[in-house]
Amino acid sequence: MGFEDLTNQAKDALNSEKGEEISDQGLNQASEYADGLSGGKFGDQIDQGREAADGHVGTD
């Protein structure tokens, strides 16, 4: 199994429903953590970044 095979398996996993759930959980945790660190000052920007990242990862 080569690097390309592993890459394709990772892409397939992320583009599944389970992958979407896992990526959403990770993005939610990261955005909540960043919002906490900023004291809520940058909540809108953090949410925009979270949504942009979600558009590139998973099925939605």
DAJORA-V672819 format. One record per backbone hydrogen bond with DSSP energy under -0.5 kcal/mol. CO is the residue of the C=O (numbers start at 1). NH is the residue of the N-H. E is the energy in kcal/mol with one decimal. If there is no record, write none. Layout:
BEGIN
co:CO nh:NH e:E
co:CO nh:NH e:E
END
This chain:
BEGIN
co:2 nh:6 e:-1.9
co:3 nh:7 e:-2.5
co:4 nh:8 e:-2.5
co:5 nh:9 e:-2.2
co:6 nh:10 e:-2.3
co:7 nh:11 e:-2.4
co:8 nh:12 e:-2.5
co:9 nh:13 e:-2.3
co:10 nh:14 e:-2.4
co:11 nh:15 e:-1.7
co:13 nh:16 e:-1.2
co:13 nh:19 e:-0.5
co:16 nh:20 e:-2.2
co:17 nh:21 e:-2.3
co:18 nh:22 e:-2.5
co:19 nh:23 e:-2.7
co:20 nh:24 e:-2.6
co:21 nh:25 e:-2.3
co:22 nh:26 e:-2.3
co:23 nh:27 e:-2.6
co:24 nh:28 e:-2.7
co:25 nh:29 e:-2.5
co:26 nh:30 e:-2.4
co:27 nh:31 e:-2.5
co:28 nh:32 e:-2.4
co:29 nh:33 e:-2.3
co:30 nh:34 e:-2.5
co:31 nh:35 e:-2.4
co:32 nh:36 e:-2.1
co:33 nh:37 e:-2.4
co:34 nh:38 e:-1.9
co:35 nh:40 e:-2.4
co:36 nh:39 e:-0.9
co:38 nh:41 e:-1.4
co:40 nh:43 e:-1.1
co:42 nh:46 e:-2.6
co:43 nh:47 e:-2.5
co:44 nh:48 e:-2.2
co:45 nh:49 e:-2.3
co:46 nh:50 e:-2.4
co:47 nh:51 e:-2.5
co:48 nh:52 e:-2.3
co:49 nh:53 e:-2.4
co:50 nh:54 e:-2.4
co:51 nh:55 e:-1.7
co:52 nh:56 e:-0.6
co:53 nh:56 e:-1.2
co:53 nh:57 e:-0.8
END
